[in-house]
Amino acid sequence: MTNVVQIIKPEQLANMLKNEENVSVIDVRENDEVSAGKIPSAMHIRLADIPYRYQELDTSKEYVLVCRSGRRSEKATEFLQEKGFNVKNMIGGMLKWRGDVE
């Protein structure tokens, strides 16, 4: 049985970051995609590495996962949700992100 993945809109995430709410962003894109620009403060863990690196994450934190369009981050969100994490998928991905990038 697949759990329903929680979602967040890019504008909602931008507001949370602007208001310094306690949320951590994880960018699951490939290295070359991230080097072209990512959300400031986002942690970079490629989708392929999530199953090996999720232990580095804190189950008490809230995470928002981001990719280019929202499909890969949805897979990562599903995986982390099954591991007991409080995670949301940013729908539309970086294609819809209008906030700052670094």
N, C-alpha and C positions, 0 to 999 in steps of 0.2 A: 504494500500500500504506500503510495506516495503522499507525503504531506504537502499541504498547500504552502507554496513559497510566499513569504511576506514580501511586499514590494514598497518602494519609496520612489517618489518622483524626483528628478534632478533639482527642481526648485525647492523641494522640501529639504533635501540634503544641504543645498547651498545655505538655506536659512539656519539649519542646525549648526553648520560650521561657523557661520557669521555670528551666531549667538553663543558660540563656544560651548555648545552642549556636548555631553560626554559620549561621543560617537567616534569610532575609528573606521577609516576607509581602507579597503583592500582592493587594489587594482590587480586583476587576474590576467591582464593582457600579456602578450609576448614582449621581450626586452626592447625590440625595435619600435614597437607601438608606444611603449611607455617613454622611451627617449624622445619621442616627438611631442610629449607633453602629458602630464598627469595632474590630477587634483593635488594642490599643495597639501602636505602632511599625509598623503595616502601612502600606505605600505604597499610594496610590490611583491606579490607572490604569484607566480605564473599558475594558471589553472592546473597544468600538469604536475606542479609541485605541491598543491594543496594537500593531497593524501599523505605526503611525507612531512609536511611542515605545520599541520594544523595544531600540533601539540605546543607550538610556540605561542598560540593565542590564549587569551584569558576568557574562560567561560562566564565570568561575571561582567564582561564588557559587551557593549552593543556594537556590531559591525555592519557596515554597508559594503556590499561587493559591487564592483564596477568592471565593465569591459568595454568593447567598442560599441556594441548594439544592445547588450543585455542577455544574450543567449548563453555565453560561457559563464558569466557571473551567476546566471540562474542555476546552472549545474553545480557551481561551487557553493551557492547558497543552500541548495538541497542537501549536498554532502555534509556541510557544516551543521545544518539544522538537525540532521540525523545523529550527529555527534554531540548534540546538546547545546549548541551555541545559539545566542540571540542574534540572528542575522537577517538582513533584508537585501533584496536585489534592487539596484537602481535601474528602473526600466528606461529603455532608450539608450542607455550607456553614454559613452563620451560623445556620440553623435548628437545627443540632446543636451549635453552639459553646456551651460552658458556662463558658468562661473570662471574664476581664475584657473590658470594652468601654470605649471612650472616645468 
